[in-house]
Amino acid sequence: MRVKNLTIKNFKSIESMVLKDIENTLILVGQNNVGKTSIVDAIKIVASDYEPKPFDFHGHNKSIEIELTLHIGKEDLDNLYKLGKVSHYHDEDKWHQDFESKLPTYANEEIYIHCKVTPDGRKRYSDGIVKHNPFLIEVMPKLYIIDEKRQISKLHNELIYVEHKDELNEIRRNQCLFDKNKTCNQCFNCIGIIHQKSPEALSLHETLLLVKHKLYNHNLKKYNDMVNHYFKMNYGQEHIIQYNYQFDFDRILDIQTSTKNLTNDHTMDMKDVSNSTKSLYILSLFQAYIELEERSMNIIMVEQPELHLHPELQKVTSEILYKLSKKNQVMFTTHSPHMILNFSEKQIKQIGLNKVHKTIIKGPTDLDRILDDLGQTANDLMNVNFAFIVEGKDDRSKLPLLLDKYYSEIRDEEGELNRIAIIPTNSCTNIKTYANLKFINKTYLKDNFMIIRDSDGKDPEALKSHLTNYYDQRRIYDDAKIPRVKPENVLVLKYYSIENYFLDPEIMVQLGVIKTVESFYEILYSKYRQYMYKLRSVKAMKKKTNLWFDHASDMEANIETIKTYVRGHNLFDIYYGRYSKTEQLELIRRYIDLAPREAFADLLDSIDQFVYFENRRRKESNHG
């Protein structure tokens, strides 16, 4: 679920503004006090996370008007049904019918919302048909807001992953075990059924009721009966005194978060750490939250994520936000060029003021102006004869080991890469890739570059064609400021990612990573049963191939398909995750020495096409 189109009228310094075709990331850049935050605040108004103040109204007698087009895909719709949003029907077909009757503008996976706030504070939601439709607010995605102060208490309560959340909510609401629509009155009629179960079979709710029953019978009941005996004698009315243990679950389940320095064992409460630590912790919290559960798409809003961070940590933060944007819509304001390197120009909006000081969106994003501020990117290509632009840091660490084996003159006397640059990027169409291509065009490298990207379980030839066509269009748009990206300049890996090239069980036995070839498939099947079946890439593979895994032998029969469709980290970490990074690289080096050239044929054949490497092929690696 994401905001696709946004129109803002009469809000703060915005007289009228339209943003169309918003992607999974919206980055707002511009000088201070030009209205970047106002755009984000407008969405907060619709979600009821911001209450307009008197001075927020652009004109004293004009209402604030915000129009949204929300994209609601099938998964989002399924999640709304599971949450009981808009309609309370349990039957799915009836729920869908009721949903469409209450939200008549929902069509083609989109819904229109018009939010109007009058100067006297009245707010109405219209869908263009119904003047005020209260059901519209129920379909708004959840907003997770990281403000400049990096306040974490509210985010903790919403994001920290605790299993059995549905049960905990039942306990918090003090629901009857037999009838969820009733409140528990501590009659303890359920205890007989609870006693019939083994401790392992008890649910959290049942365990708590057993504790309550024990506490009441062993501590309060006798005293309660005595008090009532005297109370009835003294008062004589039809009243009794009741004693109940009050369980404050919000306090019982309160999770204290602290950081521990492993070198000196010093512990500090999270609220007392630096803002830079808080920033990275909050983003890590989001990553874990999304990874552990399938979530509907939410909106993550960050005010100046680069605040308090060293430039290197800004780059790390940019990478985290990029990863979060894969499963959420991410919106942030920034003044730092480091924050935008992982994103595309379509995701960036330059905000400024017109001659009468109204907030506007400036024309097409001026990438050249932004890139001129970077500086360090050009340095990566100084004194270089060949450049690899690779997706991810793993390619950057593993590719040199492959080059060492099959080509000469790869290292200098200090052991560093000799006249070869390997530049990692999160996407082959983001600003960092564009920047490097632009600088390649300014040097004598010309065609001596290769873009290597993961296949991500998709058709490699289609991905290659898309990438070359994309940069053909960029050349036209930029008046040939970047070199032509020809098919030979692009390699799309045959497997999902480079990690999957190092999963031959026979070689892994020789390395001591696994004991037997059979254990490789038994371990893989065990992990599949435990959690892998939930992974997005595994679900996509099963949907596309109709494969089903009932035994370890099914894994063995379809291992090539698995390596093609399943995310590399998820497979690689099963076997190599227990080793340190240094140990992993040594294992990869040994793996390359033991593996036949055919194991890396698509990589090496593509590299061999370039004269620079053809002339440096080691004799033992020559083929033909």
Secondary structure, 3 states (H helix, E strand, C coil): CEEEEEEEEEECCEEEEEECCCCCEEEEECCCCCCHHHHHHHHHHHCCCCCCCHHHECCCCCCEEEEEEEECCHHHHHHHHHCCCCCCCCCHHHHHHHHHHHCCCCECCEEEEEEEECCCCCEEEECCCCCCCHHHHHHCCCEEEECCCCCCHHHHHHHCCCCCHHHHHHHHCCECCCCCCCECCCCCCCHHHHHCCCHHHCCHHHHHHHHHHHHHHHHHHHHHHHHHHHHHHHHCCCCCCCCCCCCCHHHHCCCCCEEECCCCCCEEEHHHCCHHHHHHHHHHHHHHHHHHCCCCCCEEEEECCCCCCCHHHHHHHHHHHHHHCCCCEEEEEECCHHHHCCCCHHHEEEEEECCCCCEEECCCCCHHHHHHCCCHHHHCCCCCCEEEEEECHHHHHHHHHHHHHHECCCECCCCCECCEEEEEECCCCCHHHHHHHHHHHHCCCCCCEEEEECCCCCCHHHHHHHHHHHHHHHHHHCCCCCCCCCHHHEEECCCCCHHHHHCCHHHHHHHCCCCCHHHHHHHHHHHHHHCHHHCHHHHHHHHHHCCCCCCHHHHHHCHHHHHHHCCHHHHHHHHHCCCCHHHHHHHHHHHHHHCCHHHHHHHHHHHHCCHHHHCCECHHHCCC
